[in-house]
Amino acid sequence: MTDMTGQFFWYELMTSDLHAALTFYSDVVGWNHAPFAGDVGEPYYLVSNASGPVGGIMAIPAGAKECGMTPWWGGYVGSADVDADVERLSAAGGSVKRAPEDIPGVGRFAVMSDPGGAIFMLMKGESDEEMEAASPMEPGQVGWHELYAGNFDADLGFYTGQFGWAKGEAMDMGPMGSYQLVSQTGGTDFADMSGGIMPRPDQVPVPAWLFYFTVGDIDAAVERVKAGKGTILQGPMEVPGGAWIIQALDPQGAMFALVGRKGE
């Protein structure tokens, strides 16, 4: 079992069309989905792969929609003490977007942004049981986490300093700046790397985390995205380690990414 404190462990889509999104991601990523049995105030569907639940999909709440929220994927970072982490992270340059509160039967959470403005959530579940760590390249898992940083230096220092993430290789992307590999587990080998931090490109409207869902054959996945009326933004392109990636928009406009292989 793995202690997920300081690591992304749950992924959540808020969308403008709940059932259309469930169909799209079930087809593209291969997730199963089922309604959550608890009471969280809005219809909430769990999405799962062979190893179990990976995240959830829900409609954008009416109040959030009125405030201008558009479809997006968010990630939850494990916390041993949400209230203490909110105070600590705020002092380190983060901002509180939603103060800590309880979800009955689920746990305690808060919504924050890093110094550059990218949103993430903190969560401590009601159960103290640790999660089973799955391989990031198992189909349906999140194989990579990528931050389009609003403040590259401050954000890198924030995640490494406050969550204990380790820095790996930094790759020079020319005019786009540096792409810094990071490990959420603290390991420094290439195999330990679970994401990257880079300056926000001009075509990305706001600082944000992008999550790469693992699929088998990347070319087949591209065809499923197109068949489901999604939009390919970039790729497929090969990345170090022999994997291939794409970035895309789902039919409702939420940005997501896929990672896979050729010919699988």
Steps between C-alpha positions, in 0.01 A plus 500: 500500500616854428467819701371757247569805720645771276409317179218526250271204560152594369384675185167674446324636196238772534309517176206662328353166383546222754371205300668602176831528685455157659442347157795682343759401761370145527556464126833685483675390820312175567367593843200338659269737686241470775310748717658577837285364783579781744327835534723774354218735402522446122487187281855364503636211297812301582722403207710187537753283323594140579670601825210703636372860510722767347278806532156648460284693255225742594305788350624852572296619802252775420675756721838430341350519152351840582849614605635403159646153562553306179571124468836401645697217658631552854728293719500422872823483701503277808516685833560374851340815647308723258469798737868498588598461135280791394673722756847377403444524126346845530811621682710355218322701229190292429148642508184357654214477249266299723561464872521153657170322541372146547326278248298254713617146449792609280743725683620857542616711206603848393560673167825692451717653233877500477698829482449517124124446519449133404220334698536179698306339783607354833323197643521286812266202480297386797676163488863480610556202269777563249439454126648235278737665254431400139745516212468836320508317165208274589212588266264747662752634752649848492841448343632857516426832675595823323485850642471801271646734759397858544823568691754231411762565768253562782283204405795262476620612842147468639447137400851381579520693826150438634419153369848350495504441126842437347646661190629287215645611169415845365454505123563816296200577276654809341266803495244304705739478795594201712305178551580379852433133576369437853440197717214505750657215698837670552699262280752651259537227236328544165264213585385694809388803300122546499458841341646820368478873564536753220414867443143546382495514117323797342228276355402372846262761643572456872754318719377143545582138567457262207452129565607228256276192503669178399368310199636209295562591137517878462388502136189299580429740789528798264233347279274448801543866600404611149206259482371637829515860367805594705769731360868407466713800596845346459653165414549215492862572582768280654646588841807367688453140605325396178145609590278710274271781612218721382326802647130542425167658590197290583168591329406731789833686484699351791868454421653157559790294368577139419820297520551165332716296267509433130352172384359380836 
